[in-house]
Amino acid sequence: MRHRYIAVKVDIEQNVDRRDLISAVSASLLKLFGEYGSSLAELSLVDLDPEGKYAIFRCTHRTLEIVKASIVALGEINGKKAATQVINVSGTLKALRKRLLT
Amino acid sequence: MKFVDLNLQVPIGKQERKEAEELIERSAELGYSAIGVPVPMETTEEQIQDIEKISNENNLNLIKRADLKLRSLNEMRRSLRVLRRKREIIAVQCDSKSIARYAARDHRVDLISFPSADPRGRFFDSATAELASKASAALAVDMAPLLTLSGLQRARLVSSLRKEVGIAEKFGVPIVISSGTSDRYLLRRPQDYASLAYLFDLDHETATKALSDIPLKIVERNREKLRSNYVAPGVFIVRRGRDCQNV
């Protein structure tokens, strides 16, 4: 199964932890595309920087578009207003990290 | 690529200057090069210049827009006559079938929008689309409700948008995507809006055009018309005065 790695910038006033972020994105995915869509996505949070502002998600390559839409549709995390931006997408984690550094 | 947010609800007034600044700065950060700001009729020239100044400081091109939300056709005719020469974009919020049909038919209208999330309050059907395509009016889609609504309400809105986008594409009506918000947390990058447009079956390329080429073309066309030497499409005054006979 091929995967896609998605780099995301989180704009929120306070720090966000891993559990809150993955719950918020999973809830958004579930709301928009239902249980079937969520099951196809195999969404996971690969990395989150210590300040909680940048994250890397992984999903199946077939569901990239629905996962991107779910990330963008996120309006709040743990009850706090938030805005998320998809910065970059790559097929491998190594390539994504390289792109983010340049 | 230049991206345009044709409907950024920037508050106008001295008391809300800070919010306006924040919102405009955020738009620039997200990668827009032009913003369309609704400027009500009663706005003073000083207030407009202030918003223009903030936009210029952030390297953003300000597009002055008029939002018409009217109940009667007579009122709409009157407002169109006054505003067409004063604003670069004229948008009509349609909350009845007759207003939608009139707005779609009138050449002075640039954008027709349907603010209601309820499918019964949206009137973009084949007949309206046909009129809009002849008059070169575009269908405006604001993305903020997609982020604020949830559950069945959002499902209904997405379903309506999917139908409307399908009709617009069938009749060649241009689509314009904009934020339609005054909340910085509801603003997204143009590429993210294009991703969100996947919800209503708009492909990435068309969605990108709806955020760049199409609004830019509309603004360019209108700015040309607003110049003092404009007479009709393709006809301009090149010289004024007595020596015109010798040209």
Interface residues (C-beta under 8 A of the other chain):
Chain A: D11 K31 L32 E65 I66 K68 A69 V72 A73 G75 K81 A82 A83 Q85 V86
Chain B: L30 L146 L147 T148 S150 G151 R154 D183 R184 Y185 L186 L187 R188 R189 Q191 D192 Y193 S195 L196 Y198 L199
